[in-house]
């Protein structure tokens, strides 16, 4: 599934509150997390590990800012990067699959985008960020157009990533099985 949307975040994101909710859900479900980040530069992993006790559900995060790192550490194919670019649905799918496969985590998030101020194009303007939540068996992908300067885009991307992890865990709860 791909969802193309603008940022759902109006005010400053509360990443600490999101990280706490995420941790509670991981502990309740016994799920381990991983992150595969590009434009956020480790911001998602930093938000997760800012919560005391996060080592119970978070062990490994990958910051793969360069394409070569995406290939080497996460197994993103050269063909994917050459055909679709680093900021694409195909790349974030491969990033989250590689991160979960390498780390052994049950759930991961991948983030790749254009935080600016330069680097945008007509097809991928500044603020374009792709997210994938999932594992090697299933991924949910969204494209967001996040407003603001570089700092704001990166902060918003961290919040979207955390919110998506929480949503993914809510969807996997046994009491939600009938709603799938």
N, C-alpha and C positions, 0 to 999 in steps of 0.2 A: 504494500500500500504506500502510495506517495501522497503527501498532503502539501500543497503549496499555500503558504499563508504569511501574513505579516505577523509581527511579534504580538503575542497575547499580553505582553507586559506593559502596563502603562506607567506606573510609578517605579521607583528604584526597586529592583528585585531584592527579596530577603533570602539570600542564599543560605544563611545560617539556619533559618527556620525550615527551608526545604531540605537541607542536609540532615537536620534532626529527624524530620518525618521519614526521609529515605532510610536512615539508619534503623529506626524503629521497625519499618516494614521489612528490611533485610533480616533483622534479628528474628522477627516473628515468623518469617517464612524459611529461615535457614539458607538464604541466598547470598552468594559471594559475587561482588561486582568487580568490573574492570573498566578502564577508560582508555580511549584511543583519541588523542587530541592533536589538532593542528593549530587553527587560529586562536584557540583559547590558551595555548601554551602551558597546559597543566592546571589551569584554573578550576576545572571540574574536580580533578583529583585533590587539589588544595582545599576546595570547599568541603569535600567528603571527609578528608583527614583532619579538618579543623575540629571535628566532633570527637571528644574523648571516647575511646572504646571502639573506634572505627576499624581497628585492625581485626576485629571479629568478623568483618564482612568485606573488607577491602585490603587487598594484598599488592596488586600490581596495576600501575598506570603507565601508559605509553605517550610520550610527547614526540610526535613524528611530524615535525614542521616541514622538513624537506621531503620531496618525492622519493629520494633514495632511501630515506629512513622508513617511509611507508612501505616500500618494497622489501627492504631488508628485515625489518622488525615485525611487520604485520602481514607480509605476503601479498600486498596489493600488486597486481600484475602490471608490468610495463605497458602492455597493450591497453589496459583500462586507463592508465594515466595519460597515455598519448592520444587515445581516442576521445575520452570524456573530460580529462583534466582532473586536478586534485579536488576541485570544488564541484562535486557531482554526486548524484545518487549512487552510481556504480562504485565510486571510490569509498564512500562512507559505508556501504554494505560490506565491501571487502575488508575495510578497517575493523569493523566490529567483529566480523567472523574471525579474523586473524588474532585479535586481542583475546577473545574468549578461548580460542583454540590453544594459544600459547600459555595463557594464564590459568586455564582450567576453571574460570569463573562461569557461573550459570547465566549471568546477564551482564551486558556491556553497553556502553554508549560510544559512538564515534561522532566527531565534530570536525568539519572542514569548511572554511569560508573565507570571505574577503573582508577583513576588518578595517582596511584603509590606513591612511587616507588615500593611498594610491593602490594600484593593482586591479581595479575594477575594469569591466568591459561592458559593452551594451548588453550582452547575454548574462553577464554575472557582475552587476554593479556592486559597489561598496555596500556592505550590509547583507549580501547574499550568504547564507549559512545553511549547509546541509547537515542533517542529524540522522543517525541510525541507532535504534535501540534494538537489542536482541542478542542472538547467539548464533552458532553455525547452522541451526535448523530453521530459524525464523527471524526476520528483521522487519521492523516498522520504520519507515523512512519519511522524513518531512523536510521541506525546504522553507526557510523563513527569510523574510526581508526585514532585517533589524535596523531601526533608525539610530541616528546619533553619530558621535565621533568614535574613534577607535576604542577608547576605554569603555564607552557605553555599549557598543556592539559586543565587545568581549564579555562584559558583565551580563548582558542580556542572554548571550549564548550559553553561559554557564547556567543561568537560571532555567532556560529552556531544556537544557540537557538534564538537569536534576529533576525538573517536573516530569519529563518524559520517562525517566527511570521509575519515578513513583507511580506513574500511570501504568507502566509495564508490569510492575509488581501487583498493582490492583487488579489488572486483567488476569494475572496468573493465580490469584487466590482461589482455593477450592470452592468457596461460597459464591464465586462469580462464574463457575463452570457452565451453569445453565444459560447465562447471558451471552455466551460466545456464538 
